[in-house]
Amino acid sequence: MSISTKHNAKIFRDLSIQGHLLLPNVWDAASARIFEAAGFPAIGTTSAGIAYSRGFCDGQHISREEMMHEVAIIARAVNIPVTADIEAGYGSSPGDVTETVRGVIEAGAVGINLEDNAHKKPLSLFSISAQAKRLAAAKSEGERQGIALTINARTDVFLLGLGTDEAERTAMAIERGQAYLAAGADLIFVPGLLDPRAAQDLSNAFEGRLNLMAMPGAPAASTLFNAGAQRVSLGPSVMLASLGNIQNIAKELQQTGTWSTIEARFFGFAEAETLFKHR
């Protein structure tokens, strides 16, 4: 492991503890460099964005090896810390998570998202005890590698709409989140939760260690931070917005043979070259 990886791990841990961390998620070297050049102090990967760019559906259809290859490309492209979305760890056992975390660190990333969605049908979550063991395995591997790995434990209670109402989902998320923190997680990630009042309840239960995900229709980052989120990430939203722009370009080309959509959002060849000029 390089000295820079250990250094970035400490930086990312400090940023996570400091709070009010707005974290963009990227899917390739170019998107990573754009956010680094814009001044963001850290970035995360988006598993969905990487999967789509490789021709896979989201939800662990891409292999561990392919995902680690992409994470390594992104980590090499920037100097800022990178945290990796490793979905459910590419296997159900603590040993599978250990192997994936080892790959993450070898790729140069310094944090992980690990979700409790078991990716089985009907949709279900790992039991609390099983997920706690998986999180403990991730923490143990980070310590064995001598790195301050930041662990973002994701629960899909809200994303999957479990429970009969928001109050029950909140209670379920609190039970899981507190167990995950006790197992060694640093943050609890609750995608699908956008209500500031429910976010405040979760933040109180987690002593502020809450990560929320922005998406179309979400409140502004400032509102989510004021509701108690320590970190707000963008998930696949940027990549999906990019696909939406490409779709509009395709429609214009097909219908009119013009390229005003390209012109309106054109980045520029010189600007693109500058992103990688000194690397």
C-alpha positions as CSV (number, residue, x, y, z in Angstrom):
1,M,0.0,0.0,0.0
2,S,1.3,3.4,-0.9
3,I,2.0,6.3,1.5
4,S,-0.5,8.4,-0.4
5,T,-3.3,5.8,0.2
6,K,-2.7,6.0,4.0
7,H,-2.6,9.7,3.8
8,N,-5.8,9.9,1.8
9,A,-7.4,7.5,4.3
10,K,-6.7,9.9,7.1
11,I,-7.9,12.9,5.1
12,F,-11.2,11.1,4.3
13,R,-11.7,10.0,7.9
14,D,-11.2,13.6,9.0
15,L,-13.6,14.9,6.4
16,S,-16.2,12.3,7.4
17,I,-15.9,13.2,11.1
18,Q,-16.0,17.0,10.3
19,G,-19.3,16.6,8.6
20,H,-21.2,18.7,6.0
21,L,-19.4,16.5,3.4
22,L,-21.0,16.8,0.0
23,L,-19.7,13.8,-1.9
24,P,-20.2,13.4,-5.7
25,N,-20.2,9.9,-7.1
26,V,-18.3,9.1,-10.3
27,W,-18.1,6.2,-12.8
28,D,-14.8,6.8,-14.7
29,A,-11.6,8.7,-14.8
30,A,-13.0,11.7,-16.7
31,S,-15.9,12.3,-14.3
32,A,-13.6,11.8,-11.4
33,R,-11.2,14.5,-12.7
34,I,-14.0,16.9,-13.4
35,F,-15.1,16.9,-9.7
36,E,-11.5,17.0,-8.5
37,A,-10.8,20.0,-10.7
38,A,-14.0,21.7,-9.4
39,G,-12.5,21.6,-5.9
40,F,-14.3,18.7,-4.2
41,P,-12.1,17.3,-1.5
42,A,-13.2,13.7,-2.0
43,I,-15.3,11.5,-4.4
44,G,-17.1,8.3,-4.2
45,T,-17.8,5.7,-7.0
46,T,-21.3,4.8,-8.1
47,S,-21.8,1.1,-8.5
48,A,-24.8,1.7,-10.8
49,G,-22.9,4.1,-13.0
50,I,-19.9,1.8,-13.3
51,A,-22.2,-1.1,-14.1
52,Y,-24.1,0.8,-16.8
53,S,-20.9,2.0,-18.4
54,R,-19.8,-1.6,-18.6
55,G,-23.1,-2.9,-20.0
56,F,-24.5,-4.4,-16.9
57,C,-27.7,-3.8,-14.8
58,D,-27.2,-2.5,-11.3
59,G,-27.3,-4.9,-8.3
60,Q,-24.1,-6.9,-8.3
61,H,-24.3,-8.1,-11.9
62,I,-20.8,-6.9,-12.5
63,S,-18.1,-9.1,-10.9
64,R,-15.8,-8.2,-8.0
65,E,-12.8,-8.2,-10.3
66,E,-14.4,-5.9,-12.9
67,M,-15.6,-3.5,-10.2
68,M,-12.1,-3.4,-8.6
69,H,-10.6,-2.7,-12.0
70,E,-12.8,0.3,-12.5
71,V,-12.2,1.6,-8.9
72,A,-8.5,1.4,-9.5
73,I,-8.7,3.4,-12.7
74,I,-10.7,6.1,-10.8
75,A,-8.3,6.2,-7.9
76,R,-5.3,6.5,-10.1
77,A,-6.9,9.4,-12.0
78,V,-7.1,11.7,-8.9
79,N,-5.1,12.8,-5.9
80,I,-8.1,13.2,-3.6
81,P,-9.5,10.4,-1.5
82,V,-11.9,7.9,-3.2
83,T,-14.5,5.8,-1.4
84,A,-15.8,2.7,-3.2
85,D,-19.4,1.6,-3.5
86,I,-19.0,-2.2,-3.2
87,E,-22.7,-3.0,-3.2
88,A,-23.3,-6.0,-0.9
89,G,-19.7,-7.1,-1.0
90,Y,-19.9,-9.5,-3.9
91,G,-20.7,-12.4,-1.8
92,S,-22.8,-13.1,1.3
93,S,-20.2,-14.3,3.8
94,P,-17.8,-12.2,6.0
95,G,-15.0,-13.8,4.0
96,D,-16.4,-12.5,0.8
97,V,-16.5,-9.0,2.3
98,T,-12.9,-9.4,3.5
99,E,-11.8,-10.3,0.0
100,T,-13.6,-7.4,-1.5
101,V,-12.2,-4.9,1.0
102,R,-8.7,-6.2,0.3
103,G,-9.3,-5.4,-3.4
104,V,-10.6,-2.0,-2.5
105,I,-7.5,-1.1,-0.6
106,E,-5.2,-2.6,-3.3
107,A,-7.1,-0.4,-5.9
108,G,-6.2,2.7,-3.8
109,A,-9.6,3.5,-2.3
110,V,-9.9,4.5,1.3
111,G,-13.6,3.9,2.2
112,I,-16.5,1.7,1.3
113,N,-20.3,1.6,1.1
114,L,-21.6,-1.8,2.2
115,E,-25.3,-2.4,1.8
116,D,-27.6,-4.9,3.6
117,N,-29.6,-5.7,0.5
118,A,-29.1,-9.4,-0.1
119,H,-30.1,-9.1,-3.8
120,K,-32.4,-12.1,-3.6
121,K,-36.0,-12.5,-4.8
122,P,-38.3,-11.6,-3.1
123,L,-36.3,-8.6,-2.2
124,S,-34.9,-9.0,1.3
125,L,-32.2,-7.7,3.6
126,F,-29.5,-9.6,5.4
127,S,-30.4,-10.3,9.0
128,I,-29.0,-7.7,11.4
129,S,-26.6,-10.2,13.0
130,A,-25.3,-11.4,9.6
131,Q,-24.8,-7.8,8.3
132,A,-23.0,-6.9,11.6
133,K,-20.6,-9.8,11.1
134,R,-19.9,-8.6,7.5
135,L,-19.3,-5.1,8.7
136,A,-17.0,-6.4,11.4
137,A,-15.0,-8.3,8.8
138,A,-14.6,-5.1,6.7
139,K,-13.3,-3.2,9.7
140,S,-11.0,-6.0,10.7
141,E,-9.4,-6.2,7.2
142,G,-8.9,-2.4,7.1
143,E,-7.1,-2.7,10.5
144,R,-5.0,-5.7,9.2
145,Q,-4.0,-3.6,6.2
146,G,-3.0,-0.7,8.5
147,I,-5.5,1.8,7.0
148,A,-8.2,3.9,8.6
149,L,-10.9,2.6,6.3
150,T,-14.1,4.6,6.5
151,I,-17.1,2.3,6.5
152,N,-20.4,3.6,5.3
153,A,-23.0,1.0,6.2
154,R,-26.0,1.2,3.9
155,T,-29.5,0.0,4.9
156,D,-32.1,-0.3,2.2
157,V,-35.2,-0.1,4.5
158,F,-36.4,3.1,2.9
159,L,-35.2,2.4,-0.6
160,L,-37.2,-0.8,-0.7
161,G,-40.2,0.7,1.1
162,L,-40.1,-1.9,3.9
163,G,-42.6,-1.7,6.8
164,T,-46.1,-0.4,6.7
165,D,-45.4,3.3,7.0
166,E,-42.6,5.8,7.5
167,A,-42.7,5.4,11.3
168,E,-42.1,1.7,11.0
169,R,-39.3,2.2,8.4
170,T,-37.7,4.7,10.7
171,A,-37.7,2.3,13.6
172,M,-36.3,-0.5,11.4
173,A,-33.6,1.8,10.1
174,I,-32.7,2.9,13.7
175,E,-32.4,-0.7,14.9
176,R,-30.2,-1.7,12.0
177,G,-28.1,1.4,12.1
178,Q,-27.3,1.2,15.7
179,A,-26.3,-2.4,15.4
180,Y,-24.1,-1.6,12.4
181,L,-22.4,1.3,14.3
182,A,-21.7,-1.1,17.1
183,A,-20.1,-3.6,14.6
184,G,-17.6,-1.0,13.5
185,A,-19.4,1.2,10.9
186,D,-18.5,4.9,10.8
187,L,-21.7,6.2,9.1
188,I,-25.1,4.9,8.4
189,F,-26.3,5.4,4.8
190,V,-30.1,5.5,4.3
191,P,-30.9,6.0,0.5
192,G,-34.5,6.8,-0.3
193,L,-34.9,8.9,2.9
194,L,-35.7,12.6,1.9
195,D,-38.0,13.8,4.7
196,P,-35.9,16.2,7.0
197,R,-38.0,15.3,10.0
198,A,-37.3,11.5,9.7
199,A,-33.7,12.4,8.9
200,Q,-33.4,14.3,12.2
201,D,-34.8,11.3,14.1
202,L,-32.2,9.0,12.5
203,S,-29.4,11.5,13.0
204,N,-30.3,11.7,16.7
205,A,-30.3,7.9,17.0
206,F,-26.9,7.7,15.2
207,E,-25.3,10.6,17.1
208,G,-25.1,12.5,13.8
209,R,-23.4,9.7,11.8
210,L,-26.0,9.8,9.0
211,N,-25.4,9.7,5.2
212,L,-28.2,10.6,2.8
213,M,-28.4,10.5,-0.9
214,A,-29.6,13.3,-3.1
215,M,-31.7,12.6,-6.1
216,P,-34.3,14.5,-8.3
217,G,-36.9,16.0,-5.9
218,A,-34.6,15.9,-2.9
219,P,-34.2,19.0,-0.6
220,A,-31.0,21.1,-1.1
221,A,-27.9,19.8,0.6
222,S,-28.1,22.6,3.2
223,T,-31.5,21.4,4.2
224,L,-30.3,17.8,4.6
225,F,-27.2,18.9,6.6
226,N,-29.5,21.0,8.8
227,A,-31.6,18.0,9.3
228,G,-28.6,16.2,10.8
229,A,-26.9,14.5,7.8
230,Q,-23.2,14.3,8.2
231,R,-22.6,13.4,4.6
232,V,-24.8,13.8,1.4
233,S,-23.8,11.8,-1.6
234,L,-25.2,11.9,-5.2
235,G,-25.3,8.2,-6.0
236,P,-26.0,7.5,-9.7
237,S,-27.7,10.9,-10.3
238,V,-24.9,12.6,-12.1
239,M,-24.3,9.6,-14.4
240,L,-28.1,9.3,-15.1
241,A,-28.2,13.1,-15.9
242,S,-25.4,12.6,-18.3
243,L,-27.3,9.7,-20.0
244,G,-30.3,12.0,-20.2
245,N,-28.2,14.6,-22.0
246,I,-26.9,12.0,-24.4
247,Q,-30.5,10.9,-25.1
248,N,-31.4,14.4,-25.9
249,I,-28.5,14.7,-28.3
250,A,-29.6,11.4,-30.0
251,K,-33.1,12.7,-30.4
252,E,-32.0,16.0,-31.9
253,L,-29.6,14.3,-34.3
254,Q,-32.3,11.7,-35.4
255,Q,-35.1,14.3,-35.8
256,T,-33.4,17.4,-37.2
257,G,-29.8,16.5,-38.0
258,T,-28.6,19.5,-35.9
259,W,-26.4,19.7,-32.7
260,S,-27.6,22.6,-30.6
261,T,-27.8,20.3,-27.6
262,I,-24.1,19.4,-28.1
263,E,-23.3,23.1,-28.4
264,A,-25.2,24.0,-25.3
265,R,-23.3,21.6,-23.1
266,F,-20.0,21.3,-25.0
267,F,-17.0,20.8,-22.7
268,G,-14.3,21.4,-25.2
269,F,-11.4,19.3,-26.4
270,A,-8.8,21.6,-24.8
271,E,-10.6,21.4,-21.5
272,A,-10.7,17.6,-21.7
273,E,-7.0,17.4,-22.5
274,T,-6.2,19.7,-19.5
275,L,-7.9,17.3,-17.2
276,F,-5.2,14.7,-17.8
277,K,-2.3,16.9,-19.0
278,H,0.0,16.5,-15.9
279,R,-0.9,13.0,-15.0
